[in-house]
Amino acid sequence: MAAYSASKAGLAAFAVAAAREYRRDGIRIMDARPGHTGTSLSEHLIAGSAPSFPEPLDPDRVAERIVTAIVDGEKDLPSTAF
């Protein structure tokens, strides 16, 4: 989980920097961070056992929320937005 968490933090920092760099070109960047989404990712372990996750979010609803945010011009979608 450490590598996964570090990569997510790196992506968040990249999104902030890229949004500043590209805004003059009319390119918008949104950082979407849904919580545990019902995919098979947690079933493909590299080692050990999967951590305990909360009830998963429906992938279709997550996608719909992201599309709505794009249309509405939102820039940040924390886990509480899902």
mmCIF file of the N, C-alpha and C atoms, coordinates in Angstrom:
data_MODEL
# 
_entry.id   MODEL 
# 
loop_
_atom_site.group_PDB 
_atom_site.id 
_atom_site.type_symbol 
_atom_site.label_atom_id 
_atom_site.label_alt_id 
_atom_site.label_comp_id 
_atom_site.label_asym_id 
_atom_site.label_entity_id 
_atom_site.label_seq_id 
_atom_site.pdbx_PDB_ins_code 
_atom_site.Cartn_x 
_atom_site.Cartn_y 
_atom_site.Cartn_z 
_atom_site.occupancy 
_atom_site.B_iso_or_equiv 
_atom_site.pdbx_formal_charge 
_atom_site.auth_seq_id 
_atom_site.auth_comp_id 
_atom_site.auth_asym_id 
_atom_site.auth_atom_id 
_atom_site.pdbx_PDB_model_num 
ATOM 1   N N  . MET A 1 1  ? 0.817   -1.202  0.000   1.00 0.00 ? 1  MET A N  1 
ATOM 2   C CA . MET A 1 1  ? 0.000   0.000   0.000   1.00 0.00 ? 1  MET A CA 1 
ATOM 3   C C  . MET A 1 1  ? 0.860   1.265   0.000   1.00 0.00 ? 1  MET A C  1 
ATOM 4   N N  . ALA A 1 2  ? 2.105   1.171   0.478   1.00 0.00 ? 2  ALA A N  1 
ATOM 5   C CA . ALA A 1 2  ? 2.954   2.366   0.531   1.00 0.00 ? 2  ALA A CA 1 
ATOM 6   C C  . ALA A 1 2  ? 3.237   2.907   -0.865  1.00 0.00 ? 2  ALA A C  1 
ATOM 7   N N  . ALA A 1 3  ? 3.589   2.044   -1.779  1.00 0.00 ? 3  ALA A N  1 
ATOM 8   C CA . ALA A 1 3  ? 3.876   2.492   -3.147  1.00 0.00 ? 3  ALA A CA 1 
ATOM 9   C C  . ALA A 1 3  ? 2.615   3.065   -3.796  1.00 0.00 ? 3  ALA A C  1 
ATOM 10  N N  . TYR A 1 4  ? 1.484   2.433   -3.577  1.00 0.00 ? 4  TYR A N  1 
ATOM 11  C CA . TYR A 1 4  ? 0.225   2.914   -4.128  1.00 0.00 ? 4  TYR A CA 1 
ATOM 12  C C  . TYR A 1 4  ? -0.103  4.293   -3.568  1.00 0.00 ? 4  TYR A C  1 
ATOM 13  N N  . SER A 1 5  ? 0.027   4.456   -2.261  1.00 0.00 ? 5  SER A N  1 
ATOM 14  C CA . SER A 1 5  ? -0.261  5.736   -1.620  1.00 0.00 ? 5  SER A CA 1 
ATOM 15  C C  . SER A 1 5  ? 0.698   6.824   -2.101  1.00 0.00 ? 5  SER A C  1 
ATOM 16  N N  . ALA A 1 6  ? 1.957   6.493   -2.242  1.00 0.00 ? 6  ALA A N  1 
ATOM 17  C CA . ALA A 1 6  ? 2.938   7.471   -2.710  1.00 0.00 ? 6  ALA A CA 1 
ATOM 18  C C  . ALA A 1 6  ? 2.641   7.893   -4.143  1.00 0.00 ? 6  ALA A C  1 
ATOM 19  N N  . SER A 1 7  ? 2.219   6.955   -4.969  1.00 0.00 ? 7  SER A N  1 
ATOM 20  C CA . SER A 1 7  ? 1.909   7.310   -6.358  1.00 0.00 ? 7  SER A CA 1 
ATOM 21  C C  . SER A 1 7  ? 0.683   8.218   -6.421  1.00 0.00 ? 7  SER A C  1 
ATOM 22  N N  . LYS A 1 8  ? -0.302  7.985   -5.560  1.00 0.00 ? 8  LYS A N  1 
ATOM 23  C CA . LYS A 1 8  ? -1.490  8.849   -5.531  1.00 0.00 ? 8  LYS A CA 1 
ATOM 24  C C  . LYS A 1 8  ? -1.111  10.270  -5.094  1.00 0.00 ? 8  LYS A C  1 
ATOM 25  N N  . ALA A 1 9  ? -0.238  10.389  -4.112  1.00 0.00 ? 9  ALA A N  1 
ATOM 26  C CA . ALA A 1 9  ? 0.212   11.701  -3.655  1.00 0.00 ? 9  ALA A CA 1 
ATOM 27  C C  . ALA A 1 9  ? 0.983   12.420  -4.763  1.00 0.00 ? 9  ALA A C  1 
ATOM 28  N N  . GLY A 1 10 ? 1.806   11.675  -5.478  1.00 0.00 ? 10 GLY A N  1 
ATOM 29  C CA . GLY A 1 10 ? 2.552   12.259  -6.590  1.00 0.00 ? 10 GLY A CA 1 
ATOM 30  C C  . GLY A 1 10 ? 1.629   12.752  -7.690  1.00 0.00 ? 10 GLY A C  1 
ATOM 31  N N  . LEU A 1 11 ? 0.592   12.005  -7.988  1.00 0.00 ? 11 LEU A N  1 
ATOM 32  C CA . LEU A 1 11 ? -0.374  12.417  -9.008  1.00 0.00 ? 11 LEU A CA 1 
ATOM 33  C C  . LEU A 1 11 ? -1.127  13.677  -8.583  1.00 0.00 ? 11 LEU A C  1 
ATOM 34  N N  . ALA A 1 12 ? -1.452  13.785  -7.307  1.00 0.00 ? 12 ALA A N  1 
ATOM 35  C CA . ALA A 1 12 ? -2.141  14.982  -6.814  1.00 0.00 ? 12 ALA A CA 1 
ATOM 36  C C  . ALA A 1 12 ? -1.253  16.216  -6.976  1.00 0.00 ? 12 ALA A C  1 
ATOM 37  N N  . ALA A 1 13 ? 0.022   16.085  -6.649  1.00 0.00 ? 13 ALA A N  1 
ATOM 38  C CA . ALA A 1 13 ? 0.954   17.203  -6.806  1.00 0.00 ? 13 ALA A CA 1 
ATOM 39  C C  . ALA A 1 13 ? 1.127   17.552  -8.281  1.00 0.00 ? 13 ALA A C  1 
ATOM 40  N N  . PHE A 1 14 ? 1.191   16.547  -9.125  1.00 0.00 ? 14 PHE A N  1 
ATOM 41  C CA . PHE A 1 14 ? 1.304   16.772  -10.573 1.00 0.00 ? 14 PHE A CA 1 
ATOM 42  C C  . PHE A 1 14 ? 0.078   17.527  -11.088 1.00 0.00 ? 14 PHE A C  1 
ATOM 43  N N  . ALA A 1 15 ? -1.102  17.147  -10.649 1.00 0.00 ? 15 ALA A N  1 
ATOM 44  C CA . ALA A 1 15 ? -2.332  17.797  -11.113 1.00 0.00 ? 15 ALA A CA 1 
ATOM 45  C C  . ALA A 1 15 ? -2.338  19.279  -10.775 1.00 0.00 ? 15 ALA A C  1 
ATOM 46  N N  . VAL A 1 16 ? -1.908  19.633  -9.574  1.00 0.00 ? 16 VAL A N  1 
ATOM 47  C CA . VAL A 1 16 ? -1.857  21.040  -9.170  1.00 0.00 ? 16 VAL A CA 1 
ATOM 48  C C  . VAL A 1 16 ? -0.874  21.804  -10.057 1.00 0.00 ? 16 VAL A C  1 
ATOM 49  N N  . ALA A 1 17 ? 0.329   21.265  -10.242 1.00 0.00 ? 17 ALA A N  1 
ATOM 50  C CA . ALA A 1 17 ? 1.341   21.947  -11.048 1.00 0.00 ? 17 ALA A CA 1 
ATOM 51  C C  . ALA A 1 17 ? 0.922   22.037  -12.510 1.00 0.00 ? 17 ALA A C  1 
ATOM 52  N N  . ALA A 1 18 ? 0.412   20.949  -13.061 1.00 0.00 ? 18 ALA A N  1 
ATOM 53  C CA . ALA A 1 18 ? 0.007   20.943  -14.470 1.00 0.00 ? 18 ALA A CA 1 
ATOM 54  C C  . ALA A 1 18 ? -1.160  21.897  -14.711 1.00 0.00 ? 18 ALA A C  1 
ATOM 55  N N  . ALA A 1 19 ? -2.088  21.986  -13.774 1.00 0.00 ? 19 ALA A N  1 
ATOM 56  C CA . ALA A 1 19 ? -3.216  22.901  -13.923 1.00 0.00 ? 19 ALA A CA 1 
ATOM 57  C C  . ALA A 1 19 ? -2.721  24.343  -14.032 1.00 0.00 ? 19 ALA A C  1 
ATOM 58  N N  . ARG A 1 20 ? -1.730  24.689  -13.248 1.00 0.00 ? 20 ARG A N  1 
ATOM 59  C CA . ARG A 1 20 ? -1.172  26.043  -13.316 1.00 0.00 ? 20 ARG A CA 1 
ATOM 60  C C  . ARG A 1 20 ? -0.433  26.271  -14.634 1.00 0.00 ? 20 ARG A C  1 
ATOM 61  N N  . GLU A 1 21 ? 0.323   25.287  -15.065 1.00 0.00 ? 21 GLU A N  1 
ATOM 62  C CA . GLU A 1 21 ? 1.108   25.424  -16.287 1.00 0.00 ? 21 GLU A CA 1 
ATOM 63  C C  . GLU A 1 21 ? 0.242   25.513  -17.540 1.00 0.00 ? 21 GLU A C  1 
ATOM 64  N N  . TYR A 1 22 ? -0.845  24.783  -17.579 1.00 0.00 ? 22 TYR A N  1 
ATOM 65  C CA . TYR A 1 22 ? -1.633  24.678  -18.807 1.00 0.00 ? 22 TYR A CA 1 
ATOM 66  C C  . TYR A 1 22 ? -2.884  25.550  -18.852 1.00 0.00 ? 22 TYR A C  1 
ATOM 67  N N  . ARG A 1 23 ? -3.195  26.253  -17.770 1.00 0.00 ? 23 ARG A N  1 
ATOM 68  C CA . ARG A 1 23 ? -4.437  27.034  -17.762 1.00 0.00 ? 23 ARG A CA 1 
ATOM 69  C C  . ARG A 1 23 ? -4.455  28.112  -18.835 1.00 0.00 ? 23 ARG A C  1 
ATOM 70  N N  . ARG A 1 24 ? -3.323  28.730  -19.145 1.00 0.00 ? 24 ARG A N  1 
ATOM 71  C CA . ARG A 1 24 ? -3.269  29.762  -20.189 1.00 0.00 ? 24 ARG A CA 1 
ATOM 72  C C  . ARG A 1 24 ? -3.537  29.183  -21.578 1.00 0.00 ? 24 ARG A C  1 
ATOM 73  N N  . ASP A 1 25 ? -3.325  27.889  -21.729 1.00 0.00 ? 25 ASP A N  1 
ATOM 74  C CA . ASP A 1 25 ? -3.600  27.214  -23.003 1.00 0.00 ? 25 ASP A CA 1 
ATOM 75  C C  . ASP A 1 25 ? -5.042  26.717  -23.079 1.00 0.00 ? 25 ASP A C  1 
ATOM 76  N N  . GLY A 1 26 ? -5.832  27.009  -22.038 1.00 0.00 ? 26 GLY A N  1 
ATOM 77  C CA . GLY A 1 26 ? -7.228  26.587  -22.025 1.00 0.00 ? 26 GLY A CA 1 
ATOM 78  C C  . GLY A 1 26 ? -7.425  25.127  -21.657 1.00 0.00 ? 26 GLY A C  1 
ATOM 79  N N  . ILE A 1 27 ? -6.392  24.509  -21.101 1.00 0.00 ? 27 ILE A N  1 
ATOM 80  C CA . ILE A 1 27 ? -6.486  23.108  -20.698 1.00 0.00 ? 27 ILE A CA 1 
ATOM 81  C C  . ILE A 1 27 ? -6.807  23.060  -19.215 1.00 0.00 ? 27 ILE A C  1 
ATOM 82  N N  . ARG A 1 28 ? -7.900  22.374  -18.890 1.00 0.00 ? 28 ARG A N  1 
ATOM 83  C CA . ARG A 1 28 ? -8.304  22.226  -17.493 1.00 0.00 ? 28 ARG A CA 1 
ATOM 84  C C  . ARG A 1 28 ? -7.889  20.843  -16.995 1.00 0.00 ? 28 ARG A C  1 
ATOM 85  N N  . ILE A 1 29 ? -7.460  20.804  -15.771 1.00 0.00 ? 29 ILE A N  1 
ATOM 86  C CA . ILE A 1 29 ? -7.080  19.538  -15.149 1.00 0.00 ? 29 ILE A CA 1 
ATOM 87  C C  . ILE A 1 29 ? -7.889  19.375  -13.876 1.00 0.00 ? 29 ILE A C  1 
ATOM 88  N N  . MET A 1 30 ? -8.477  18.202  -13.729 1.00 0.00 ? 30 MET A N  1 
ATOM 89  C CA . MET A 1 30 ? -9.274  17.917  -12.550 1.00 0.00 ? 30 MET A CA 1 
ATOM 90  C C  . MET A 1 30 ? -8.652  16.738  -11.798 1.00 0.00 ? 30 MET A C  1 
ATOM 91  N N  . ASP A 1 31 ? -8.612  16.844  -10.498 1.00 0.00 ? 31 ASP A N  1 
ATOM 92  C CA . ASP A 1 31 ? -8.104  15.767  -9.648  1.00 0.00 ? 31 ASP A CA 1 
ATOM 93  C C  . ASP A 1 31 ? -9.300  15.063  -9.017  1.00 0.00 ? 31 ASP A C  1 
ATOM 94  N N  . ALA A 1 32 ? -9.593  13.866  -9.488  1.00 0.00 ? 32 ALA A N  1 
ATOM 95  C CA . ALA A 1 32 ? -10.703 13.081  -8.950  1.00 0.00 ? 32 ALA A CA 1 
ATOM 96  C C  . ALA A 1 32 ? -10.147 11.963  -8.071  1.00 0.00 ? 32 ALA A C  1 
ATOM 97  N N  . ARG A 1 33 ? -10.635 11.904  -6.825  1.00 0.00 ? 33 ARG A N  1 
ATOM 98  C CA . ARG A 1 33 ? -10.136 10.912  -5.870  1.00 0.00 ? 33 ARG A CA 1 
ATOM 99  C C  . ARG A 1 33 ? -11.287 10.146  -5.221  1.00 0.00 ? 33 ARG A C  1 
ATOM 100 N N  . PRO A 1 34 ? -11.967 9.317   -6.007  1.00 0.00 ? 34 PRO A N  1 
ATOM 101 C CA . PRO A 1 34 ? -13.057 8.550   -5.400  1.00 0.00 ? 34 PRO A CA 1 
ATOM 102 C C  . PRO A 1 34 ? -12.496 7.565   -4.375  1.00 0.00 ? 34 PRO A C  1 
ATOM 103 N N  . GLY A 1 35 ? -13.336 7.188   -3.469  1.00 0.00 ? 35 GLY A N  1 
ATOM 104 C CA . GLY A 1 35 ? -12.938 6.167   -2.504  1.00 0.00 ? 35 GLY A CA 1 
ATOM 105 C C  . GLY A 1 35 ? -12.881 4.798   -3.173  1.00 0.00 ? 35 GLY A C  1 
ATOM 106 N N  . HIS A 1 36 ? -12.875 3.785   -2.355  1.00 0.00 ? 36 HIS A N  1 
ATOM 107 C CA . HIS A 1 36 ? -12.797 2.401   -2.854  1.00 0.00 ? 36 HIS A CA 1 
ATOM 108 C C  . HIS A 1 36 ? -13.939 2.156   -3.836  1.00 0.00 ? 36 HIS A C  1 
ATOM 109 N N  . THR A 1 37 ? -13.572 1.847   -5.065  1.00 0.00 ? 37 THR A N  1 
ATOM 110 C CA . THR A 1 37 ? -14.543 1.628   -6.122  1.00 0.00 ? 37 THR A CA 1 
ATOM 111 C C  . THR A 1 37 ? -14.574 0.136   -6.454  1.00 0.00 ? 37 THR A C  1 
ATOM 112 N N  . GLY A 1 38 ? -15.754 -0.378  -6.692  1.00 0.00 ? 38 GLY A N  1 
ATOM 113 C CA . GLY A 1 38 ? -15.941 -1.819  -6.912  1.00 0.00 ? 38 GLY A CA 1 
ATOM 114 C C  . GLY A 1 38 ? -15.330 -2.317  -8.210  1.00 0.00 ? 38 GLY A C  1 
ATOM 115 N N  . THR A 1 39 ? -14.026 -2.505  -8.199  1.00 0.00 ? 39 THR A N  1 
ATOM 116 C CA . THR A 1 39 ? -13.325 -3.121  -9.318  1.00 0.00 ? 39 THR A CA 1 
ATOM 117 C C  . THR A 1 39 ? -12.596 -4.354  -8.797  1.00 0.00 ? 39 THR A C  1 
ATOM 118 N N  . SER A 1 40 ? -11.921 -5.045  -9.651  1.00 0.00 ? 40 SER A N  1 
ATOM 119 C CA . SER A 1 40 ? -11.216 -6.253  -9.212  1.00 0.00 ? 40 SER A CA 1 
ATOM 120 C C  . SER A 1 40 ? -9.791  -5.960  -8.761  1.00 0.00 ? 40 SER A C  1 
ATOM 121 N N  . LEU A 1 41 ? -9.410  -4.672  -8.660  1.00 0.00 ? 41 LEU A N  1 
ATOM 122 C CA . LEU A 1 41 ? -8.045  -4.328  -8.274  1.00 0.00 ? 41 LEU A CA 1 
ATOM 123 C C  . LEU A 1 41 ? -7.640  -4.980  -6.956  1.00 0.00 ? 41 LEU A C  1 
ATOM 124 N N  . SER A 1 42 ? -8.519  -4.970  -5.964  1.00 0.00 ? 42 SER A N  1 
ATOM 125 C CA . SER A 1 42 ? -8.171  -5.518  -4.652  1.00 0.00 ? 42 SER A CA 1 
ATOM 126 C C  . SER A 1 42 ? -8.079  -7.039  -4.660  1.00 0.00 ? 42 SER A C  1 
ATOM 127 N N  . GLU A 1 43 ? -8.481  -7.656  -5.748  1.00 0.00 ? 43 GLU A N  1 
ATOM 128 C CA . GLU A 1 43 ? -8.409  -9.118  -5.842  1.00 0.00 ? 43 GLU A CA 1 
ATOM 129 C C  . GLU A 1 43 ? -7.095  -9.605  -6.444  1.00 0.00 ? 43 GLU A C  1 
ATOM 130 N N  . HIS A 1 44 ? -6.267  -8.691  -6.930  1.00 0.00 ? 44 HIS A N  1 
ATOM 131 C CA . HIS A 1 44 ? -5.003  -9.055  -7.581  1.00 0.00 ? 44 HIS A CA 1 
ATOM 132 C C  . HIS A 1 44 ? -3.837  -8.596  -6.707  1.00 0.00 ? 44 HIS A C  1 
ATOM 133 N N  . LEU A 1 45 ? -3.577  -9.357  -5.680  1.00 0.00 ? 45 LEU A N  1 
ATOM 134 C CA . LEU A 1 45 ? -2.557  -8.995  -4.709  1.00 0.00 ? 45 LEU A CA 1 
ATOM 135 C C  . LEU A 1 45 ? -1.162  -9.316  -5.214  1.00 0.00 ? 45 LEU A C  1 
ATOM 136 N N  . ILE A 1 46 ? -0.227  -8.436  -4.873  1.00 0.00 ? 46 ILE A N  1 
ATOM 137 C CA . ILE A 1 46 ? 1.177   -8.707  -5.170  1.00 0.00 ? 46 ILE A CA 1 
ATOM 138 C C  . ILE A 1 46 ? 1.738   -9.600  -4.075  1.00 0.00 ? 46 ILE A C  1 
ATOM 139 N N  . ALA A 1 47 ? 1.357   -9.332  -2.845  1.00 0.00 ? 47 ALA A N  1 
ATOM 140 C CA . ALA A 1 47 ? 1.829   -10.123 -1.703  1.00 0.00 ? 47 ALA A CA 1 
ATOM 141 C C  . ALA A 1 47 ? 0.866   -9.913  -0.543  1.00 0.00 ? 47 ALA A C  1 
ATOM 142 N N  . GLY A 1 48 ? 0.859   -10.839 0.382   1.00 0.00 ? 48 GLY A N  1 
ATOM 143 C CA . GLY A 1 48 ? 0.057   -10.706 1.586   1.00 0.00 ? 48 GLY A CA 1 
ATOM 144 C C  . GLY A 1 48 ? -1.429  -10.809 1.323   1.00 0.00 ? 48 GLY A C  1 
ATOM 145 N N  . SER A 1 49 ? -2.192  -10.163 2.190   1.00 0.00 ? 49 SER A N  1 
ATOM 146 C CA . SER A 1 49 ? -3.645  -10.198 2.045   1.00 0.00 ? 49 SER A CA 1 
ATOM 147 C C  . SER A 1 49 ? -4.169  -8.779  1.881   1.00 0.00 ? 49 SER A C  1 
ATOM 148 N N  . ALA A 1 50 ? -5.319  -8.676  1.270   1.00 0.00 ? 50 ALA A N  1 
ATOM 149 C CA . ALA A 1 50 ? -5.910  -7.363  0.998   1.00 0.00 ? 50 ALA A CA 1 
ATOM 150 C C  . ALA A 1 50 ? -6.328  -6.694  2.298   1.00 0.00 ? 50 ALA A C  1 
ATOM 151 N N  . PRO A 1 51 ? -6.138  -5.374  2.384   1.00 0.00 ? 51 PRO A N  1 
ATOM 152 C CA . PRO A 1 51 ? -6.621  -4.664  3.566   1.00 0.00 ? 51 PRO A CA 1 
ATOM 153 C C  . PRO A 1 51 ? -8.145  -4.645  3.565   1.00 0.00 ? 51 PRO A C  1 
ATOM 154 N N  . SER A 1 52 ? -8.704  -4.330  4.691   1.00 0.00 ? 52 SER A N  1 
ATOM 155 C CA . SER A 1 52 ? -10.152 -4.237  4.797   1.00 0.00 ? 52 SER A CA 1 
ATOM 156 C C  . SER A 1 52 ? -10.611 -2.921  4.176   1.00 0.00 ? 52 SER A C  1 
ATOM 157 N N  . PHE A 1 53 ? -11.508 -3.010  3.215   1.00 0.00 ? 53 PHE A N  1 
ATOM 158 C CA . PHE A 1 53 ? -12.024 -1.826  2.546   1.00 0.00 ? 53 PHE A CA 1 
ATOM 159 C C  . PHE A 1 53 ? -13.472 -1.594  2.958   1.00 0.00 ? 53 PHE A C  1 
ATOM 160 N N  . PRO A 1 54 ? -13.919 -0.335  2.873   1.00 0.00 ? 54 PRO A N  1 
ATOM 161 C CA . PRO A 1 54 ? -15.339 -0.059  3.130   1.00 0.00 ? 54 PRO A CA 1 
ATOM 162 C C  . PRO A 1 54 ? -16.182 -0.579  1.962   1.00 0.00 ? 54 PRO A C  1 
ATOM 163 N N  . GLU A 1 55 ? -17.476 -0.447  2.082   1.00 0.00 ? 55 GLU A N  1 
ATOM 164 C CA . GLU A 1 55 ? -18.370 -0.838  0.992   1.00 0.00 ? 55 GLU A CA 1 
ATOM 165 C C  . GLU A 1 55 ? -17.937 -0.106  -0.278  1.00 0.00 ? 55 GLU A C  1 
ATOM 166 N N  . PRO A 1 56 ? -17.764 -0.825  -1.393  1.00 0.00 ? 56 PRO A N  1 
ATOM 167 C CA . PRO A 1 56 ? -17.266 -0.170  -2.609  1.00 0.00 ? 56 PRO A CA 1 
ATOM 168 C C  . PRO A 1 56 ? -18.305 0.732   -3.280  1.00 0.00 ? 56 PRO A C  1 
ATOM 169 N N  . LEU A 1 57 ? -17.796 1.754   -3.941  1.00 0.00 ? 57 LEU A N  1 
ATOM 170 C CA . LEU A 1 57 ? -18.646 2.626   -4.752  1.00 0.00 ? 57 LEU A CA 1 
ATOM 171 C C  . LEU A 1 57 ? -18.937 1.931   -6.079  1.00 0.00 ? 57 LEU A C  1 
ATOM 172 N N  . ASP A 1 58 ? -20.072 2.235   -6.662  1.00 0.00 ? 58 ASP A N  1 
ATOM 173 C CA . ASP A 1 58 ? -20.444 1.680   -7.956  1.00 0.00 ? 58 ASP A CA 1 
ATOM 174 C C  . ASP A 1 58 ? -19.610 2.370   -9.042  1.00 0.00 ? 58 ASP A C  1 
ATOM 175 N N  . PRO A 1 59 ? -18.870 1.619   -9.864  1.00 0.00 ? 59 PRO A N  1 
ATOM 176 C CA . PRO A 1 59 ? -18.012 2.236   -10.892 1.00 0.00 ? 59 PRO A CA 1 
ATOM 177 C C  . PRO A 1 59 ? -18.783 3.136   -11.864 1.00 0.00 ? 59 PRO A C  1 
ATOM 178 N N  . ASP A 1 60 ? -20.001 2.766   -12.211 1.00 0.00 ? 60 ASP A N  1 
ATOM 179 C CA . ASP A 1 60 ? -20.788 3.592   -13.130 1.00 0.00 ? 60 ASP A CA 1 
ATOM 180 C C  . ASP A 1 60 ? -21.153 4.934   -12.498 1.00 0.00 ? 60 ASP A C  1 
ATOM 181 N N  . ARG A 1 61 ? -21.466 4.920   -11.218 1.00 0.00 ? 61 ARG A N  1 
ATOM 182 C CA . ARG A 1 61 ? -21.809 6.178   -10.529 1.00 0.00 ? 61 ARG A CA 1 
ATOM 183 C C  . ARG A 1 61 ? -20.573 7.061   -10.382 1.00 0.00 ? 61 ARG A C  1 
ATOM 184 N N  . VAL A 1 62 ? -19.421 6.441   -10.142 1.00 0.00 ? 62 VAL A N  1 
ATOM 185 C CA . VAL A 1 62 ? -18.170 7.205   -10.065 1.00 0.00 ? 62 VAL A CA 1 
ATOM 186 C C  . VAL A 1 62 ? -17.908 7.882   -11.408 1.00 0.00 ? 62 VAL A C  1 
ATOM 187 N N  . ALA A 1 63 ? -18.048 7.124   -12.497 1.00 0.00 ? 63 ALA A N  1 
ATOM 188 C CA . ALA A 1 63 ? -17.829 7.683   -13.837 1.00 0.00 ? 63 ALA A CA 1 
ATOM 189 C C  . ALA A 1 63 ? -18.813 8.813   -14.129 1.00 0.00 ? 63 ALA A C  1 
ATOM 190 N N  . GLU A 1 64 ? -20.074 8.617   -13.769 1.00 0.00 ? 64 GLU A N  1 
ATOM 191 C CA . GLU A 1 64 ? -21.088 9.664   -13.986 1.00 0.00 ? 64 GLU A CA 1 
ATOM 192 C C  . GLU A 1 64 ? -20.740 10.939  -13.218 1.00 0.00 ? 64 GLU A C  1 
ATOM 193 N N  . ARG A 1 65 ? -20.279 10.786  -11.999 1.00 0.00 ? 65 ARG A N  1 
ATOM 194 C CA . ARG A 1 65 ? -19.914 11.944  -11.174 1.00 0.00 ? 65 ARG A CA 1 
ATOM 195 C C  . ARG A 1 65 ? -18.744 12.703  -11.797 1.00 0.00 ? 65 ARG A C  1 
ATOM 196 N N  . ILE A 1 66 ? -17.770 11.970  -12.320 1.00 0.00 ? 66 ILE A N  1 
ATOM 197 C CA . ILE A 1 66 ? -16.615 12.602  -12.951 1.00 0.00 ? 66 ILE A CA 1 
ATOM 198 C C  . ILE A 1 66 ? -17.034 13.346  -14.221 1.00 0.00 ? 66 ILE A C  1 
ATOM 199 N N  . VAL A 1 67 ? -17.885 12.738  -15.024 1.00 0.00 ? 67 VAL A N  1 
ATOM 200 C CA . VAL A 1 67 ? -18.361 13.403  -16.238 1.00 0.00 ? 67 VAL A CA 1 
ATOM 201 C C  . VAL A 1 67 ? -19.117 14.683  -15.876 1.00 0.00 ? 67 VAL A C  1 
ATOM 202 N N  . THR A 1 68 ? -19.960 14.629  -14.865 1.00 0.00 ? 68 THR A N  1 
ATOM 203 C CA . THR A 1 68 ? -20.688 15.822  -14.414 1.00 0.00 ? 68 THR A CA 1 
ATOM 204 C C  . THR A 1 68 ? -19.709 16.910  -13.981 1.00 0.00 ? 68 THR A C  1 
ATOM 205 N N  . ALA A 1 69 ? -18.676 16.526  -13.262 1.00 0.00 ? 69 ALA A N  1 
ATOM 206 C CA . ALA A 1 69 ? -17.678 17.502  -12.805 1.00 0.00 ? 69 ALA A CA 1 
ATOM 207 C C  . ALA A 1 69 ? -16.943 18.141  -13.985 1.00 0.00 ? 69 ALA A C  1 
ATOM 208 N N  . ILE A 1 70 ? -16.657 17.357  -15.001 1.00 0.00 ? 70 ILE A N  1 
ATOM 209 C CA . ILE A 1 70 ? -15.996 17.904  -16.192 1.00 0.00 ? 70 ILE A CA 1 
ATOM 210 C C  . ILE A 1 70 ? -16.906 18.936  -16.854 1.00 0.00 ? 70 ILE A C  1 
ATOM 211 N N  . VAL A 1 71 ? -18.158 18.565  -17.043 1.00 0.00 ? 71 VAL A N  1 
ATOM 212 C CA . VAL A 1 71 ? -19.124 19.467  -17.682 1.00 0.00 ? 71 VAL A CA 1 
ATOM 213 C C  . VAL A 1 71 ? -19.293 20.750  -16.871 1.00 0.00 ? 71 VAL A C  1 
ATOM 214 N N  . ASP A 1 72 ? -19.302 20.627  -15.551 1.00 0.00 ? 72 ASP A N  1 
ATOM 215 C CA . ASP A 1 72 ? -19.514 21.786  -14.672 1.00 0.00 ? 72 ASP A CA 1 
ATOM 216 C C  . ASP A 1 72 ? -18.236 22.584  -14.391 1.00 0.00 ? 72 ASP A C  1 
ATOM 217 N N  . GLY A 1 73 ? -17.097 22.131  -14.904 1.00 0.00 ? 73 GLY A N  1 
ATOM 218 C CA . GLY A 1 73 ? -15.845 22.860  -14.719 1.00 0.00 ? 73 GLY A CA 1 
ATOM 219 C C  . GLY A 1 73 ? -15.227 22.740  -13.346 1.00 0.00 ? 73 GLY A C  1 
ATOM 220 N N  . GLU A 1 74 ? -15.549 21.670  -12.627 1.00 0.00 ? 74 GLU A N  1 
ATOM 221 C CA . GLU A 1 74 ? -14.958 21.491  -11.303 1.00 0.00 ? 74 GLU A CA 1 
ATOM 222 C C  . GLU A 1 74 ? -13.472 21.155  -11.448 1.00 0.00 ? 74 GLU A C  1 
ATOM 223 N N  . LYS A 1 75 ? -12.695 21.497  -10.424 1.00 0.00 ? 75 LYS A N  1 
ATOM 224 C CA . LYS A 1 75 ? -11.246 21.252  -10.468 1.00 0.00 ? 75 LYS A CA 1 
ATOM 225 C C  . LYS A 1 75 ? -10.795 20.164  -9.503  1.00 0.00 ? 75 LYS A C  1 
ATOM 226 N N  . ASP A 1 76 ? -11.589 19.925  -8.477  1.00 0.00 ? 76 ASP A N  1 
ATOM 227 C CA . ASP A 1 76 ? -11.155 19.004  -7.434  1.00 0.00 ? 76 ASP A CA 1 
ATOM 228 C C  . ASP A 1 76 ? -12.346 18.154  -6.976  1.00 0.00 ? 76 ASP A C  1 
ATOM 229 N N  . LEU A 1 77 ? -12.157 16.861  -6.986  1.00 0.00 ? 77 LEU A N  1 
ATOM 230 C CA . LEU A 1 77 ? -13.201 15.942  -6.513  1.00 0.00 ? 77 LEU A CA 1 
ATOM 231 C C  . LEU A 1 77 ? -12.613 15.044  -5.422  1.00 0.00 ? 77 LEU A C  1 
ATOM 232 N N  . PRO A 1 78 ? -12.665 15.488  -4.177  1.00 0.00 ? 78 PRO A N  1 
ATOM 233 C CA . PRO A 1 78 ? -12.173 14.634  -3.085  1.00 0.00 ? 78 PRO A CA 1 
ATOM 234 C C  . PRO A 1 78 ? -13.113 13.450  -2.884  1.00 0.00 ? 78 PRO A C  1 
ATOM 235 N N  . SER A 1 79 ? -12.719 12.532  -2.076  1.00 0.00 ? 79 SER A N  1 
ATOM 236 C CA . SER A 1 79 ? -13.525 11.329  -1.854  1.00 0.00 ? 79 SER A CA 1 
ATOM 237 C C  . SER A 1 79 ? -14.922 11.669  -1.343  1.00 0.00 ? 79 SER A C  1 
ATOM 238 N N  . THR A 1 80 ? -15.063 12.781  -0.631  1.00 0.00 ? 80 THR A N  1 
ATOM 239 C CA . THR A 1 80 ? -16.378 13.168  -0.111  1.00 0.00 ? 80 THR A CA 1 
ATOM 240 C C  . THR A 1 80 ? -17.336 13.607  -1.212  1.00 0.00 ? 80 THR A C  1 
ATOM 241 N N  . ALA A 1 81 ? -16.833 13.850  -2.422  1.00 0.00 ? 81 ALA A N  1 
ATOM 242 C CA . ALA A 1 81 ? -17.693 14.264  -3.537  1.00 0.00 ? 81 ALA A CA 1 
ATOM 243 C C  . ALA A 1 81 ? -18.396 13.081  -4.188  1.00 0.00 ? 81 ALA A C  1 
ATOM 244 N N  . PHE A 1 82 ? -18.066 11.889  -3.746  1.00 0.00 ? 82 PHE A N  1 
ATOM 245 C CA . PHE A 1 82 ? -18.655 10.701  -4.328  1.00 0.00 ? 82 PHE A CA 1 
ATOM 246 C C  . PHE A 1 82 ? -19.629 10.062  -3.360  1.00 0.00 ? 82 PHE A C  1 
# 
